[in-house]
Amino acid sequence: MEIKNIIVFLIIFISLMWFQHNDDIKYNKKRINLYDQIKIPVIATIFIVLIKDFDYNDLNYKECANIFITTTPAISSTLNDNIFLGPPDF
């Protein structure tokens, strides 16, 4: 973990703890255990740091597009034949 990630982690974690503390004061919620106090900020901060470090350049968008383009016409052609606009005949 780089020093930049540690700084980002700490800033986001402290800000989320502060928002949670203010929300607890507003709604008179008591968080007694340490687990209850840090659970939400740690999980949210970990997700944010992971998304920040996700390398979008390694994704191959052309392969994903080819998969969806080749399968979409087969699905759409079968769905267009079975569209009923009126009520069913009983």
N, C-alpha and C positions, 0 to 999 in steps of 0.2 A: 504494500500500500504506500503510495507516494505521500509526501508531506502535504501536497495540494488536496488530496482526497481526505486526509485527516482534518485539515482546516475546514473544508466544506462540510464534513461530517459533524464537526463540533458546532459550527455556526448554525446548521440546520437543526441539530439536536437541541441546542439551547433555545433557539427560537420556538420550536415546537413545544418544549417544556414550558416556556413562558406563556404561550397561547393556551396550553392545557391548564396551567395554574390560574390564569385569568378566567377561563371558562368554569373552573371549579369554584372560584369565588362567586361568580355570577349566579350559578345554579346551586350553591351550597352543597357541593359534593365533597365528601371526605375520602381521600385516598391514603390509607394507613400504611399498607405494605409498599415496600420499594418496588416490587414487581408491578403493582398497579400503577405506580407513578411513572415508570420508564417504559412500560410495554408498548404503548402506542407510538411515542416518539422514536424509539429505537427501530421498530418495524418500518415506519414511514421513512426514516432517514436511510436505512439500508436499501430500501427500494429506490429512493432518489439517487443514491450514489451508484447503485448498479445500473440504473438507466443512463446516468451521466457517462459512465465508462463503457457503455455498450458500443461496440465498433460497427457503425453503420456501413462502412466502406467494404467490409467483408461479405456483406449480404449480396447474393446474386439475384437481383430483381428480375433479370431476363428469364431465368429458369422458372421462377414462380409464376411469371406472366404466361409463359408457354404452357404450363400445366393448366392454368385456369382458362386460357383461350381455347385449348384443344378440348376440354371437357364441357365448356359452357354451351356451345352450339347443340350438342347432342341432348343436353338437358332441356334447353329452351325450346327446341323443336318438338319434343314430346309433350311439354307442358302447354304449348300454344294450341294443340289439337284438342285438349280436354277442358277448355274453358267454357263454362256454362253461365249464361247471363240471366236466365229466368229461373223461376222456382221449379223444383222437381215435379214430375208427373206421378201422382199416387194413384 
